[in-house]
Amino acid sequence: RRARTLGLFGRNEIRDLGIGLGIIMLILLSSSWRFLIRDPVLMIGALFIYGFAFILHELAHKFMAQRLGYWAEFKINQQGLMLTLLSLISPFKIIAPGAVMVGNIASWDHYGKVSIAGPATNIGLGVLFFMIALMTGNQKLNTLALVGMSINSSLALFNLLPFGLFDGAKIIKWNRYVWGAAVLA
């Protein structure tokens, strides 16, 4: 049986994604505002890359779950949102405004596939940005490509941490070789 939300967004999901996106943009700005003054074009480009990395990561989880036949929806998490907001004034940045909730996953195989989808998306984007950096002669585009590679590889690696509620804990429980390959990538 297919999920009723296949290809669609829940009633509050776009709002929640927008809130999550806005909050993570504030985190980046709070730690990098000097770059905005120094080079606004580069900073705005980095903000777009950062935002797309977050959104595509979450949508990858959602669409993989839906592909496997489950209901899936991004929802704001109140505790994660508060931690994220508190990190605005902290030197340590925590980015956890919400997550994709998936209904009644039936097997660890499906759990693993849904969990690896987000980091795999960021790994793929990191490789794409790396290739752009190798091919371009334009200094600003090269810098943005390296920023894109750094943001996506950092997001993938952070999510692959093998403990707690991180994707890595679910992936390693499902298949430690897939987890190892993702960490190496």
URFENBEL-V958748 format. One record per residue. N is the residue number from 1. RES is the residue in one letter. PHI is phi in whole degrees, 0 to 359 (999 if undefined). PSI is psi in whole degrees, 0 to 359 (NA if undefined). NEAR is the number of other ideal C-beta (glycine too) atoms within 12 Angstrom. Layout:
N:RES:PHI:PSI:NEAR
N:RES:PHI:PSI:NEAR
This chain:
1:R:999:135:11
2:R:272:148:15
3:A:295:141:24
4:R:293:339:15
5:T:264:14:25
6:L:307:118:20
7:G:79:357:13
8:L:244:164:17
9:F:252:147:25
10:G:293:168:23
11:R:303:318:11
12:N:255:4:17
13:E:294:316:27
14:I:297:319:21
15:R:300:312:18
16:D:296:320:30
17:L:298:319:31
18:G:296:318:22
19:I:296:313:26
20:G:301:316:35
21:L:297:315:32
22:G:299:318:25
23:I:294:317:34
24:I:290:331:38
25:M:294:320:32
26:L:298:321:27
27:I:299:312:32
28:L:298:316:34
29:L:295:323:24
30:S:294:332:24
31:S:260:350:24
32:S:228:20:24
33:W:299:333:19
34:R:297:327:13
35:F:291:328:21
36:L:297:319:20
37:I:290:317:11
38:R:290:316:12
39:D:213:85:19
40:P:302:321:17
41:V:297:315:18
42:L:295:318:26
43:M:293:318:26
44:I:294:320:21
45:G:299:317:27
46:A:296:321:35
47:L:299:316:30
48:F:298:315:22
49:I:299:314:36
50:Y:300:314:37
51:G:297:315:30
52:F:295:324:29
53:A:299:316:41
54:F:294:308:44
55:I:297:313:35
56:L:295:325:34
57:H:300:309:44
58:E:293:319:45
59:L:294:329:30
60:A:297:316:36
61:H:301:312:42
62:K:300:309:40
63:F:290:329:30
64:M:294:316:33
65:A:299:316:37
66:Q:295:322:31
67:R:299:326:22
68:L:277:359:29
69:G:98:14:23
70:Y:256:155:30
71:W:288:137:26
72:A:211:137:38
73:E:205:136:33
74:F:285:132:38
75:K:226:142:30
76:I:292:139:31
77:N:251:121:23
78:Q:301:315:15
79:Q:294:316:16
80:G:296:321:26
81:L:296:317:27
82:M:295:318:17
83:L:299:318:22
84:T:297:315:34
85:L:295:320:26
86:L:298:329:22
87:S:288:351:24
88:L:300:327:25
89:I:255:7:15
90:S:252:151:15
91:P:289:341:10
92:F:262:123:14
93:K:263:126:26
94:I:244:125:24
95:I:241:97:38
96:A:209:56:29
97:P:289:341:35
98:G:180:186:37
99:A:202:166:35
100:V:279:122:40
101:M:268:135:26
102:V:237:134:33
103:G:275:123:23
104:N:47:61:16
105:I:295:131:26
106:A:273:340:16
107:S:211:159:16
108:W:292:333:18
109:D:298:314:19
110:H:290:320:26
111:Y:302:315:27
112:G:296:318:31
113:K:294:319:32
114:V:295:319:38
115:S:291:321:40
116:I:285:340:39
117:A:301:318:37
118:G:294:303:42
119:P:300:324:44
120:A:296:324:33
121:T:297:315:33
122:N:293:324:41
123:I:296:315:34
124:G:299:316:27
125:L:295:321:35
126:G:299:318:33
127:V:295:318:21
128:L:300:313:23
129:F:296:324:32
130:F:298:317:23
131:M:295:321:17
132:I:297:318:24
133:A:299:323:24
134:L:289:329:15
135:M:265:342:13
136:T:266:147:18
137:G:256:354:11
138:N:279:124:13
139:Q:298:314:14
140:K:295:316:20
141:L:296:321:21
142:N:298:315:22
143:T:297:316:24
144:L:297:321:28
145:A:296:319:31
146:L:293:324:26
147:V:297:316:35
148:G:299:319:37
149:M:296:316:30
150:S:294:313:24
151:I:299:311:34
152:N:291:320:38
153:S:291:323:29
154:S:294:317:27
155:L:296:317:39
156:A:297:312:39
157:L:296:319:24
158:F:300:315:27
159:N:288:343:41
160:L:272:2:34
161:L:304:131:22
162:P:271:46:25
163:F:209:166:16
164:G:63:221:14
165:L:266:5:19
166:F:296:154:24
167:D:304:322:43
168:G:302:323:30
169:A:296:320:21
170:K:286:321:37
171:I:294:314:36
172:I:295:326:28
173:K:291:326:21
174:W:284:307:25
175:N:202:104:20
176:R:294:335:18
177:Y:288:321:14
178:V:295:316:29
179:W:301:313:31
180:G:299:318:16
181:A:295:320:18
182:A:294:318:35
183:V:296:318:25
184:L:296:321:13
185:A:296:NA:23
